Amino acid sequence: MAFLLVIFIQTGLFSLSIPSGNAQSQDTLKRKAYLDNLREQNRPHPLPHERARNVFASFERLSFTDSTWDAWQQRTGELPPDFSTLPDIPFLPELLVDYESGQPFRITSLSQWEQKREKIAQQVKELLSGTFPDPPKNLTAEITEEHMEGRIRVQTVVLKFGDHPKARLTLEVFLPPGPGPHPVLMSQWNHRGWVQIAVRRGYLGVIYAGADVFDESIHYQEVYPEYDWSALMTRAWAAQRAVDYLYTVPQVDREKIALTGHSRNAKLSLFAAAFDPRISAVISSSGGTGGEIPYRFTDERHANESIDYLNSIRPQWFHPRLRFFNGREHKLPIDQNSLMALIAPNSLLLSSSIREAGGGDPWAIEQTYVSLKELYTFLGVPENVSLRFRDGKHAVAARDIESYVDWLDIQFGRSNKTWENQRYYAYDFDAWKQDKNPADTVPDSPLQIDSLVNESSGAAGTPLEDWQGEVRKWTRWTLGQEPEGLNASPIKALSTNADYMDLLLNRPKVANGKRQNIAPYNALGDYQHGALYLPLTKPEATGKAIPVVIYLHKYVNTGFDEAMNPFIRECLDKGMAVFTMDLLGYGSRIEEGASFYERYPHWSKMGKMVKDTRDAIQALQQVEGLDANRVFLAGYALGGTVALFTAALDDRVAGVAVASAFTSLRSADASMEGIKAYSHLYGLVPNWGFFADRPSAIPVDFPEILSAILPRPLLVISPEQDRHARLHDISQSMEMLELLAKKRGLPMESSQYVPPGFNRFGTASQQHLIGWIHEKSQSTND
C-alpha cells in the first residue's frame, strides 16, 4: 500500500505572523478556527495538587521560556496547519515510498532512501524533538572522584562545554578490568542497576545526569535559548555528549556503544540514537507513546496515552506543535516508525510488557516493528531490528535486563545465538487468503437498506422478516465459518474464583457493588470466564429480577480494566447489573488470539467475539436474580462493533447501545481505514478484505446490520469529529432506519446522540448511554 506523505517546510508551515483586522487572510482565519476548536477539546494542564508526582517529569513548565502550551502559542503566534490541505494517512506512513515530486514512487536505491531520511529528520525536529545545537567544540572532561569496587574502576566525570555555568553533564563510568576495547552500555542516572548487570557481563558501563532523579540537561534550554528543543531532546542531547566523552576513552570499543532507557527514558533514547549514528544499538523499554507505539494508535479507541493526554500532563516532553494534531493524528506526515527509521541500519530492540496499562499495547508495537522490518530488510540488515515482549506491569526485573544484554551480545557479535522475535498479532491478510476465495460465493447484488424504503425498488415489498433473514445469512458469511461445537453446561452458581491473570491486570473495583465470576469448572461457552458486578442488595432478596448490561471493551491490551469503574458504578446505582469479559486477543486472552487463524482458518476473530458474547447471554439468562428478558449490550469502539454484530444475530438481546462503533464501509473515503481496518489492520473480518478495492460489493454493510436489530431499541453515539467515521453516513443510516420503521408500522426505538469533539467516550456520553439503557430497561419491564 502507498500512502501520501507531506513534507513540512520548517520555516513556513506553522510559524505565522497574524495581521490585524481585515488584513487577515482566509488561510489565517481557517487556521485560527482550527486553534479555537483545539482549545475546546484539549485537556487543561493539571494544577499542582492534581499532578501525580512533584518531579520534573510531571508538568511544572513547558520550557524555560514558556509556562504552558497556551503561553507558547501566544508568544510564538503559531497556528495549526490548514488540515484540509494535508493528505490523509490513516495507516502508518510507508518508509519506502516517496511523494516529493507529487507522483508517488517506490524507493529502490540507497541514494533515494538517504534523501527521504533527511526529510524525515527535518520533520522530526519540526513536530517532535524541536531544534537543538550541534555538538560543542569546546567539551572538557574532569574526573572528580575515583575508587575501586573489586576490580571495577568507578569514576565520576564532569563534562563542561562553554562558559555558562550550567553547560555541564555529570557521568558515572564503570571500567571493567583489562585494556579492552570493551562494548558499552549507557543509560540514565536512575538505571544504575541495569548498567551493573552489563558490567558484570564484561561491558563498560555509563550513567549520565539526564533522568528525573538527577537532571542537569534541564538547564540546556537556558544555555541555548535560540533552539526550541523539548525536555526529552535536551536529555537525548546529553546522552550524545556522553558519547563524545566515550570516544576519548581508550578502553571503549567505539563500534559497540549501546543506549537504553525505560518509559520516558526510552523515548529520549530513541531521539538520541536517531540523531547520533555513533550509538550503534538502542533498546527502547516500555516507552509507550513516543516510544514503541505510533501516535495513530493512541487515540481513545485504544488505551495508550494520547497526544492530548501527554501534552496536557507532560507538555514539556515533546515539541508543542505535536498538540496541533490532537484528534487528527492521521494528518501527521510522520509517526514513530519514521523516527526509528533514522536509527537504521543501527540495531534497535523494541520491548514492552504485553499487559501493562496505558502504553504496553503489543498490537500497536508490532505495527511499528513490521514497518521497520521492511526498511531494515531493504538495507540488508533485517536482523538488526528486534522485538522482546514480557508479561506483567510497567516495571522490569533483572531477568529482563539480562535478556537485553543477551540481545546486545548477539548484535555485537559476542554470541552466536539467534534472537526470537515473538509476535502475538502476526496475522497478514495476503498470507491468510492464499487458499481462499469466498468472494465467488457472494450474491450478485449486495443487500442495501435503501431498496427497502425506495418505493420504485423491487425489494420494497419484501417482508421485513425475510429481509432480516438475508441480512443475517450474509452477516454469518462475513464472520466466516463457525466450527461445529457443543453448548456449555448450565451455570449452576457464581464464583469468587478468578483467572490468575487478574493479578496482572487492574480489574474494575466499585464500592457500590460486588463482583462475582462465571469461572472455571462452570464457565460460559468454550471455557471462557467473565465478571458479573451486582448491586450490594441481592436481587433475589427484593423478589425482583434486575436487568443486566453486557459491556464490551475497546481496543485495549488490558481487556476489561479499571477504566470501566465509572460505567459500572453508574449502572449499579440505577439498579442494573454489569457483565464484562476479555475479548479474544486482549487482556488475559492475548496468547489465545495469537494462533487463532492457524486453528480456525475459515472463521474470524470477530466471529469468535460474537460467539463468546452470545454465550454470555445464554449464561446470564441462567443466573438467578437476573431478568432473562432484559439483557442489553453496550460497547465503545471494538466493543460496540461486537455488540452490533451480536444483536443482529441474536434476538435475545433486549436492546443495544454503542459509541464510535461503525461507519458505512461502502462510502468510506481515503481519510479513514475503511474495510482494511477489519480485514488488514486488526485482522477481525478477513472476508471483507476481498472487497478492499471494491467496497460497494460487500454483501452487507453496517446499515443493513443495523436493520436486522429492528424493532428492538438501538442507541448510536457518534462524535462530531471522529476521524475513523463519517458522521453524515452514520446519521443517514439512522434516518434510513427511522424511515424503514415508519413504513413497516414499527415503533421507532432507535436514536442517535452526537457529542461535540473528537472520538472519545467521556462522562457525558457514558451517562447518556447508561440513562438510555435504564429508560429502555424500565419500559421493557413494563
Secondary structure as GFF3:
##gff-version 3
##sequence-region A 1 782
A	DSSP	three_ten_helix	21	23	.	.	.	ID=ss1
A	DSSP	alpha_helix	26	41	.	.	.	ID=ss2
A	DSSP	three_ten_helix	48	50	.	.	.	ID=ss3
A	DSSP	alpha_helix	69	76	.	.	.	ID=ss4
A	DSSP	three_ten_helix	83	85	.	.	.	ID=ss5
A	DSSP	beta_strand	97	98	.	.	.	ID=ss6
A	DSSP	beta_strand	105	106	.	.	.	ID=ss7
A	DSSP	alpha_helix	110	124	.	.	.	ID=ss8
A	DSSP	pi_helix	125	129	.	.	.	ID=ss9
A	DSSP	beta_strand	139	149	.	.	.	ID=ss10
A	DSSP	beta_strand	152	161	.	.	.	ID=ss11
A	DSSP	beta_strand	168	175	.	.	.	ID=ss12
A	DSSP	beta_strand	182	188	.	.	.	ID=ss13
A	DSSP	three_ten_helix	189	191	.	.	.	ID=ss14
A	DSSP	alpha_helix	192	200	.	.	.	ID=ss15
A	DSSP	beta_strand	204	208	.	.	.	ID=ss16
A	DSSP	beta_strand	210	211	.	.	.	ID=ss17
A	DSSP	beta_strand	214	215	.	.	.	ID=ss18
A	DSSP	three_ten_helix	217	219	.	.	.	ID=ss19
A	DSSP	alpha_helix	220	223	.	.	.	ID=ss20
A	DSSP	alpha_helix	231	246	.	.	.	ID=ss21
A	DSSP	beta_strand	252	262	.	.	.	ID=ss22
A	DSSP	alpha_helix	264	274	.	.	.	ID=ss23
A	DSSP	beta_strand	281	285	.	.	.	ID=ss24
A	DSSP	three_ten_helix	295	297	.	.	.	ID=ss25
A	DSSP	alpha_helix	307	313	.	.	.	ID=ss26
A	DSSP	three_ten_helix	320	325	.	.	.	ID=ss27
A	DSSP	three_ten_helix	329	331	.	.	.	ID=ss28
A	DSSP	alpha_helix	336	341	.	.	.	ID=ss29
A	DSSP	beta_strand	347	353	.	.	.	ID=ss30
A	DSSP	alpha_helix	362	378	.	.	.	ID=ss31
A	DSSP	three_ten_helix	382	384	.	.	.	ID=ss32
A	DSSP	beta_strand	385	390	.	.	.	ID=ss33
A	DSSP	alpha_helix	398	411	.	.	.	ID=ss34
A	DSSP	alpha_helix	429	432	.	.	.	ID=ss35
A	DSSP	three_ten_helix	433	435	.	.	.	ID=ss36
A	DSSP	three_ten_helix	438	441	.	.	.	ID=ss37
A	DSSP	alpha_helix	450	453	.	.	.	ID=ss38
A	DSSP	alpha_helix	464	479	.	.	.	ID=ss39
A	DSSP	three_ten_helix	500	503	.	.	.	ID=ss40
A	DSSP	beta_strand	513	518	.	.	.	ID=ss41
A	DSSP	beta_strand	530	535	.	.	.	ID=ss42
A	DSSP	alpha_helix	539	542	.	.	.	ID=ss43
A	DSSP	beta_strand	546	552	.	.	.	ID=ss44
A	DSSP	three_ten_helix	562	564	.	.	.	ID=ss45
A	DSSP	alpha_helix	565	573	.	.	.	ID=ss46
A	DSSP	beta_strand	577	580	.	.	.	ID=ss47
A	DSSP	three_ten_helix	587	589	.	.	.	ID=ss48
A	DSSP	alpha_helix	590	594	.	.	.	ID=ss49
A	DSSP	alpha_helix	596	599	.	.	.	ID=ss50
A	DSSP	alpha_helix	605	620	.	.	.	ID=ss51
A	DSSP	beta_strand	626	636	.	.	.	ID=ss52
A	DSSP	alpha_helix	638	649	.	.	.	ID=ss53
A	DSSP	beta_strand	655	659	.	.	.	ID=ss54
A	DSSP	alpha_helix	675	676	.	.	.	ID=ss55
A	DSSP	pi_helix	677	681	.	.	.	ID=ss56
A	DSSP	three_ten_helix	686	691	.	.	.	ID=ss57
A	DSSP	three_ten_helix	695	697	.	.	.	ID=ss58
A	DSSP	alpha_helix	702	707	.	.	.	ID=ss59
A	DSSP	beta_strand	714	717	.	.	.	ID=ss60
A	DSSP	alpha_helix	727	743	.	.	.	ID=ss61
A	DSSP	beta_strand	750	753	.	.	.	ID=ss62
A	DSSP	alpha_helix	763	781	.	.	.	ID=ss63
###
